[in-house]
Amino acid sequence: MVFTSSIWSDKYMEPLTEEYLHILFPTPNYRLSIRKYPYQTKFSGRMRQGTCFVLSGAVKFHFERMTLLINEGWFSDLPGGDYEMEVNSAIDAKFVLVWDLEKLLDSRSYSP
C-alpha cells in the first residue's frame, strides 16, 4: 500500500480547520484527536491506520518501512503500527488525527 501526502487546498474549497474537520468526519462514525506539540518534540508510539491533517507547523512520522513528512496545509493517510513522530518545523505543530471507527471495528484486529 502506498501512502502519499496531499495539499488540502487542492481538494477542498473550505479552509483546513478543526471545525471543518468535525463537519467532514462526524461522530460517532469517526474519532478525531487534536494534538499540539512544541518545537523539537520527538516520541514513539503505536497507532491504528488513520489520516493526519496538519493545521500548523510540520510533522514527520517514521514507520517501519516508510517516512512521511506532512507540512502545514497538507494531509496524509498513515499506515498504523509502531512509529516515531517528530515536530519538523521551527514552530509548534498542531494536527488532527482521524480514524474511521466503522473500518476499525470491522477489522476486529490490531494488525496494521
N, C-alpha and C positions, 0 to 999 in steps of 0.2 A: 504494500500500500504506500502511495506517495502522499506526503503532506507538504503543502505549499502555503505560503502567506499570500494574502490578497489585500489590496487597498480598499478600505471601506467606501470611499467616495466613488470608486469605480462601479460599485454595485448598488449603493443606496443614495437617495437624494437627501434624506434626513441626516443631521449631524450625529456623530457617534457619541452618545451619552448614556449614562446609566438608565435614565428614564426611557429612552427609546429601546434599549435592550430589554427592559422589562415588558414593553409592549410586544416586541418581536418574539420573546421567549417567556410566555406567561406561566405562572404557577397554576395548577400543580403539575403541569407537563414537563417543566424544566426547573433545574436548580441553578441559580445564579449566585456566585460568590465574588464579592468585590474585595480586591486586595490592593493594599498600598504599602510599598516598601521604600525605605530611604536608599539613596545613592550608596553603592558598594555592598548592598545586601547580597548574600550568597548562601544557599542552603540546599539540602537534598530532601527527597521525599518519594512518595508513591501516589499515583493518581490513576483514575479511570480515564478512558478516552473522552475527550471533550473539545471545546473550542475556546480559544483565548482571544479577547478583544482588548487592545492596548489603548487606553484613554490618554495617557501621558507618559513620557519617557520611552524607554525601550527595555525589553526583557529577552533573555536568552535561555532557552530550555535545552539541556543536553539529555538525550535519551540514549539507550544502549547503541542504537545504530544510526542515530541522526542528531543534528543540532539545528535548532530553529531560532533565528533572530527575528523578533517581531517588534517593529517600530511603532511609535505613536500614529494612530490613524489606520493601523493595519490589524488584520486578524488572521488566525490560523487554526486549523484542526490540530489537536495534539494526540499522539498515539496512545498514551497511557502507559503505565508501568513505572519502573524506577526512573528518577530524573534528578538532575541538578538544575536549579534556577538561579540566575544572577541578574541583577539590575545592570543593564548595559548602556547606561547613559549618565551624564554628569548631573542629572536631576533625579528626584524621586520618581518612581514608576507607579502608575495606577492602572490596573487592568481588571477585567471581569472574566471569570471562568464560567462557562455554561455547559451543563450536562443535560442531555435528553434522557429524562428518567424512564420513559417507556422503553427505550433501547436498552438501558442498563438493567431494568427489571426483567426484560425478555431474555437477556443473555444469562441471567442467574449464575454467572461465574465471574471471577476476577482475573481471567486470563487475558491480559492486554495484548 
